[in-house]
Amino acid sequence: MTHSPGNRKIRILHVLDSLAVGGMERVVIDVANLLDPARFEQVVCCLSRRGEAAHLLRPHVRCLDLGKGNRADYLMPKKIMDAIRRERPDIVHSQSWSGVDAAIATRLMRGPRLIHSEHGRNLPHIHAEPWKRRVARRALYHLADAVFAVSAELRDYYCRETGFPRERMRVIPNGVDLRRLVAEDGAAVRRELRLGAEDFVLGTVARLDATKDTMTLVRGFARLHLDRRRPANLKLLVVGDGERRADLERFVVDHELTAAVRFTGVRHDVPRLLAAMDLFALSSLTEGLPITVLEAMGAGLPVLATRVGALPELVAEGETGFLVPPAQAESFAEKIAMLYDAPALARRLGAAGRRMAEREHGIDRMLDRYADLYLRVAEK
């Protein structure tokens, strides 16, 4: 195994389930692509499959696929150990639940340092974890050389669930490349999506699964759209895919909303699509520090989101957007209507969100924090 890196490159092996389309995966891709390749050599190790977003990795970043698929694989720690032998990393950086197998493998190898990060939580564990998972996470945290979460709320949740000392889990907030979010031609994107120049476009970008609860947003939009007092130029743009997409499309057809709702499926040009929106919404039941909201704020959009997870850390009520209770379609409808009726307010909220994103969530600030952590852990 490798020893103190000295002046040579620090080798990092990122371990996660896959490079599917999602916020955690986007952060891993950005860190792997954008950290100085003269100082860091990085490899991404996917346990289940490469995933739809793997093609976004730059040529200098290799991607391993351990091929677990959807089945349980009790030999996964051994497979990760084999990858560590081949890659000889200074640091193994595990993400979320994949960290359990990665921690076993790393500590059995007795060579590389271990960093673990928590990026969010999913159903059914958004309020509490089963005791076996709590024990496994606590052991993982104690085995790691450094542990962090992407928000203060997420840190507090996992420390509360596991009993891990709060002062030992740091916070490194997500960041986005704001340079990708300027100078997009919203009019051209609207033409591509069959949206009119005068339409008021409500947009969301999310995995279409139970945790994101996009159905609540669609129900809220339906309430408003079917109110005959409202103009016909209200449109909904749903970007993403997942197991709940068929239910959402069936609801749209049953409620005669097909002319008002656009489903794009998975897209890798989200900054372009944001340029076509007037308002961004997210109806999640829980969140880490969502990249989609950061990108929407960076694009100068007002944000309407649920008051869950770390979203209150991002959305300043009445300053950059509004927060509503989860699973309440009527609350979404009320706030959408309010912002439709007050375009000057919507613009003011969006401009404030852009300033906040620039001040606190630029990608360079995030990358500096990751680089500092990697250097300090490697030098231990």
ABEGO torsion letter per residue (X at the ends): XBBBAEABBBBBBBBBABBBBBAAAAAAAAAAAABBAAABBBBBBBAABAEAAAAABBAABBBBBAGAEABBBAAAAAAAAAAAAAAGBABBBBBEAAAAAAAAAAAAAGABBBBBBBAEBBOAAAABBBAAAAAAAAAAAAABABBBBABAAAAAAAAAAAGBBAAABBBBBBBBBAAAABGBBAAAAAAAAGBBAABBBBBBBBBBBAAAGAAAAAAAAAAAAABAABBAABBBBBBEBEAAAAAAAAAAAAAGAAAABBBAEBBAAAAAAAAABABBBBABABBBBBAAAAAAAAAGBBBBBBBBEAAAAABBBGAAEBBBBBGBAAAAAAAAAAAAABAAAAAAAAAAAAAAAAAAABAAAAAAAAAAAAAAAAAX
